[in-house]
Amino acid sequence: MSAQENLVGGWTPYHELTPKDQEVFKQALEGFVGVHYTPELVSSQVVNGTNYRYKAEATQPGSPNSWQAIVEIYAPINGKPHITQIIRI
């Protein structure tokens, strides 16, 4: 871990997803319907747990259109990660 990743409250620069980042995203979007999000990059912030901001490509089933979105997820120290906000960009 870099010094920046250890800094409580500071966001890391966006970077490629690690297997752990991918697992958090998968758990938080389990059962999510309507729009499909494919994570491309992630930034994280250590708090009481970890906040994640995923830059993702969004698509709707049956539509050729796609757009970019920020999917914000909170992963508590104990418990399942969950979506806190999705912002279309």
N, C-alpha and C positions, 0 to 999 in steps of 0.2 A: 504494500500500500504506500502511496506517496504521502508526503506531508499534507498536501491539500485534501486528500481523501480523509485524513484523520481529523481535519479541522471541523469541529462541531459548528453547525450553522452555515458553513460555506458550501456552495455548489461546486462540484467538479466540472471541468470542461466536458462538452459532449464527446463521447467516445463510442467505439464499437461495443456491442453487447458481449458480456461474459456469459458463460453458462448460467451463473446465478441470476444475472439480470434477465435472461430469457425465461428462467423458471418463475421469477416474481411476476413478470408480465403475463405469462401463461396462467398462473394461479389467479391473478386479479381479474382476468377477462373470462375465466371459466363460466360458461353459461350465458355470456353476453351475446345478445342477438341484435340484428338490424344492420350494423355496419361491421365490416371486418377490418381490423387494424393489424398492420405488419410493421413491427418496430424496426427502425433503421439505426438510430443512435440513442444514447441515454446519458443523462446527467443525474447525479445523486447528491443528497444532502443528509448528513447524519444528524438526527435529532433524537428524541426518545423513540427509537426505531429508525427507519430510513425513508425519506421522500425520494421519489423517482420522477423524472420528466423524460418521457420517451418521445422522440420525434418519430412519427409513424406515417405510413401511407395508408389512407383510408379508402375503402371501396364498399359499394353496396351490391349485394347479390343481384345479378341480372342487369347491372348497369355497367357500361364501358368506362364511365367517368371515375376518376380518383382524385384525391386531394390530400394535402398534408395536414396533420393534426399533432397537437401535443397531448399526450395521455399522461395525466398526473396520477401517481399511485403512491399510497402510503403503506409501508410494510412495518407493522408493529414488531417489537422484539419477540413477543409471543402472540401467535395468531396468524390468520390468513391476510395476505395483502389485499387491498381493495382500491378501486378507482375513487379518486377524490374530485377529479375534474377532467373534462375533455374540451380542448379549445381548437377550433378549426383555424388554420393559419393560411 
